[in-house]
Every structure is written in C-alpha cells, then in structure tokens.
Amino acid sequence: MTEETGKLRIDKWLWAARFFKTRSLAADAVESGKVTMNEARIKPAKAVGVGDRLEIRAGQYRFDVEVLAISGKRGPASEAQKLYRETEESRAKREALSAQLKLMPQPSFKGRPTKRDRREIERFESGSRKGGAWGSFEPD
C-alpha cells in the first residue's frame, strides 16, 4: 500500500484492488455507470481517496465498499483486500446470490452438435413431435 493519504484515479485503484482484470475494463465499467462514488456517477479520471464509498457492479455481483488505502500497484489478492472494506449487507447479498447461482443447473455443451443432435434441435424448435428413426412420439 502506497500513499496512505493521497489520491489516485478510480480506474487505477479498481484495477489494483482486483475488481477488474485490466485497467481498461475498469475504465469501461466506470464510464458505463457500473461504478459510483458516494452515490454519484463518475468518470475514469476521478480521484478516489481514503474514506470514499464505492458501489461496484461486476457481472451479477454488487459490492458496496469503503476505501481504506490507496495503491497504484497491483499486488497479490491478500494485499488488494486490505485496500477496502465491504459492508456486511453487501457481503450477505453477494453470498446469497452465489449460493443461488450454484443451485441452478449449468448447461453442458460438448462442442458442435452431431447430425442427430442437430435434427433433434430442429425438431424441438419447429414444434414437431414426430420421431426420427425410432418411430413417432405421438400417442397411439
């Protein structure tokens, strides 16, 4: 952690705190309104300081954090977590969403469909109930 009392661009701080993989992704998120500071929209060049409150939306997750320290260098995750403190309410909502997403079935695609898979997909999309080589699915 550097400059305990200084200011730093918000996009650089978000990158150093490991909310986004690249600085350009962080800048895009700030520009598109996914990051707010003290409940106001900001630009990527806005300076963030200790004590500022940030709301960060990354994917389906939402983080409400308070800035504790300033660092312009991206370090290990353990060091990045020392840069901010997440509110308990935000953490609880995020964990509940994570648990809910784990319970949802994940589609498993094996790659390109086979000829048989393609025909079944076409049959399903067209609403036809006729079977292929195995006969008809219609009731007798």
C-alpha positions as CSV (number, residue, x, y, z in Angstrom):
1,M,0.0,0.0,0.0
2,T,1.4,3.4,-1.0
3,E,0.3,6.9,-0.3
4,E,-2.0,6.3,2.7
5,T,-3.5,9.9,2.4
6,G,-3.1,10.6,-1.3
7,K,-5.5,10.4,-4.2
8,L,-5.5,8.1,-7.2
9,R,-7.5,7.7,-10.4
10,I,-10.5,5.4,-9.8
11,D,-9.8,3.1,-12.7
12,K,-6.3,2.5,-11.5
13,W,-7.5,1.9,-7.9
14,L,-10.2,-0.6,-9.1
15,W,-7.5,-2.5,-11.1
16,A,-5.1,-2.5,-8.1
17,A,-7.9,-3.7,-5.8
18,R,-8.6,-6.6,-8.2
19,F,-12.2,-5.8,-9.0
20,F,-11.3,-5.9,-12.8
21,K,-8.6,-7.8,-14.6
22,T,-7.3,-4.8,-16.7
23,R,-7.3,-1.1,-16.2
24,S,-9.2,-0.6,-19.5
25,L,-12.0,-2.9,-18.2
26,A,-12.1,-0.8,-15.0
27,A,-12.3,2.4,-17.1
28,D,-15.1,1.0,-19.3
29,A,-17.1,0.0,-16.2
30,V,-16.7,3.5,-14.7
31,E,-17.7,5.1,-18.0
32,S,-20.8,2.9,-18.4
33,G,-22.0,3.7,-14.8
34,K,-21.3,0.4,-13.2
35,V,-19.2,2.2,-10.6
36,T,-20.5,5.1,-8.5
37,M,-18.7,7.1,-5.8
38,N,-20.7,8.5,-2.9
39,E,-23.9,7.7,-4.8
40,A,-22.9,9.8,-7.9
41,R,-21.7,8.7,-11.4
42,I,-18.1,9.5,-12.0
43,K,-15.6,9.4,-14.8
44,P,-12.4,7.2,-15.0
45,A,-10.1,10.1,-14.2
46,K,-11.9,10.9,-10.9
47,A,-9.6,10.8,-7.9
48,V,-10.5,8.3,-5.1
49,G,-9.3,8.9,-1.6
50,V,-9.5,7.2,1.8
51,G,-13.0,7.2,3.2
52,D,-14.8,7.3,-0.2
53,R,-17.8,4.9,-0.6
54,L,-18.0,3.0,-3.8
55,E,-20.7,0.8,-5.4
56,I,-19.3,-1.6,-7.9
57,R,-21.3,-3.8,-10.2
58,A,-19.2,-6.6,-11.8
59,G,-21.3,-9.1,-13.6
60,Q,-24.2,-10.2,-11.5
61,Y,-22.5,-9.2,-8.3
62,R,-22.7,-5.9,-6.5
63,F,-20.1,-4.6,-4.0
64,D,-20.6,-1.8,-1.5
65,V,-17.1,-0.9,-0.3
66,E,-15.3,1.8,1.7
67,V,-11.8,2.8,0.5
68,L,-9.3,2.2,3.3
69,A,-6.0,2.7,1.5
70,I,-4.6,3.8,-1.9
71,S,-2.4,1.7,-4.1
72,G,-1.4,2.2,-7.7
73,K,0.4,-1.2,-7.9
74,R,-1.5,-4.5,-8.5
75,G,-0.3,-7.0,-5.9
76,P,-1.4,-10.3,-4.5
77,A,-5.1,-10.7,-3.6
78,S,-4.3,-10.7,0.1
79,E,-2.8,-7.2,-0.3
80,A,-5.6,-6.0,-2.5
81,Q,-8.2,-6.9,0.1
82,K,-6.5,-4.5,2.6
83,L,-7.4,-1.6,0.3
84,Y,-11.1,-1.7,1.0
85,R,-13.8,-2.9,3.5
86,E,-17.0,-4.4,2.2
87,T,-20.2,-3.7,4.1
88,E,-21.8,-6.7,5.9
89,E,-25.1,-6.2,4.0
90,S,-23.3,-6.3,0.6
91,R,-21.3,-9.4,1.6
92,A,-24.5,-11.2,2.7
93,K,-26.3,-10.4,-0.5
94,R,-23.4,-11.5,-2.6
95,E,-23.1,-14.8,-0.7
96,A,-26.8,-15.4,-1.1
97,L,-26.6,-14.8,-4.9
98,S,-23.6,-17.0,-5.1
99,A,-25.4,-19.9,-3.4
100,Q,-28.5,-19.4,-5.6
101,L,-26.3,-19.5,-8.7
102,K,-24.7,-22.7,-7.6
103,L,-28.1,-24.4,-7.2
104,M,-29.1,-23.6,-10.8
105,P,-28.3,-26.3,-13.4
106,Q,-25.4,-25.4,-15.7
107,P,-25.8,-26.3,-19.3
108,S,-23.1,-28.7,-20.5
109,F,-22.2,-28.3,-24.2
110,K,-19.8,-30.7,-25.7
111,G,-19.0,-28.6,-28.7
112,R,-20.5,-28.8,-32.1
113,P,-23.7,-30.8,-32.2
114,T,-23.8,-34.1,-34.1
115,K,-26.1,-34.6,-37.1
116,R,-28.5,-36.4,-34.8
117,D,-28.4,-33.7,-32.2
118,R,-29.0,-31.0,-34.9
119,R,-32.0,-32.9,-36.1
120,E,-33.4,-33.1,-32.6
121,I,-32.8,-29.4,-32.0
122,E,-34.6,-28.6,-35.3
123,R,-37.5,-30.9,-34.4
124,F,-37.8,-29.2,-31.0
125,E,-37.6,-25.7,-32.4
126,S,-40.2,-26.4,-35.1
127,G,-42.6,-27.9,-32.5
128,S,-42.8,-31.2,-34.3
129,R,-43.5,-34.2,-32.2
130,K,-42.6,-36.8,-34.9
131,G,-39.7,-39.1,-34.0
132,G,-36.8,-40.0,-36.2
133,A,-35.6,-43.5,-36.8
134,W,-37.1,-44.8,-33.6
135,G,-40.7,-44.0,-34.6
136,S,-43.3,-41.5,-33.6
137,F,-43.6,-39.8,-30.2
138,E,-47.3,-39.2,-30.8
139,P,-49.7,-41.2,-28.6
140,D,-51.5,-44.1,-30.3
